[in-house]
């Protein structure tokens, strides 16, 4: 059962959480940005002041929603793309300096191939800004219903980045307070979707979580963020 669309719609209303997530990305996002797996635009909305935004997805329904939301903007291109394919010829004319990829790589069976294809289409010196779910011991019913192939360790993700050609600029944990709720729901209760009431409450608490993580620099998180850089020589 694919609960992805339902989850995206629920997260769409989590304004505090979406802004918090993007806050981690913003220092590394340039002016010509390609977003892998834009979904229904929960993070795309934060990119609109950039010189160019290329929003991509493989789902026709998502692409239709993206066109409704952003299709009238001259700086936004909306394109169907599967990053298991060599998409570099399609995107290199755009001179992409940043790829943003949030909660997508775990859906891709051959993630190494996808990372290689992302590396190819970046301009030299460009960045891949990526967030994925952490720790296979958290993998449970929610991951299964979201069609996740895996969750990641930091070392595994760094190794896959470097094998694809990237140098590592930074790694970060995010959302350590989400771990108990995910474990309870996915591993113990084995629910199919995150309860909307929990999501609404969590979003209200995000300002507190955000402040604590800024101060502490979380030693662990429900998500891992990795910033990779393409060599200047290409």
Secondary structure, 3 states (H helix, E strand, C coil): CCCHHHHHHHHHCCHHHHHHHHHHHHCCCCCEEEEECCCCCCCHHHHCCCCEEEEEECCHHHHHHHHHHHCCCCCEEEEECCCCCCCHHHHHHHCCCEEEEECCHHHCCCHHHHHHHHHHHCCCCCEEEEEEEECHHHCCHHHHHCCCCCCECHHHHHHHHHHHCCEEEEEEEECCCHHHHHHHHHHHCCCCCCCHHHHHHHHHHHHHHHHHHHHHCCCCCCEEEEEEECCCCC
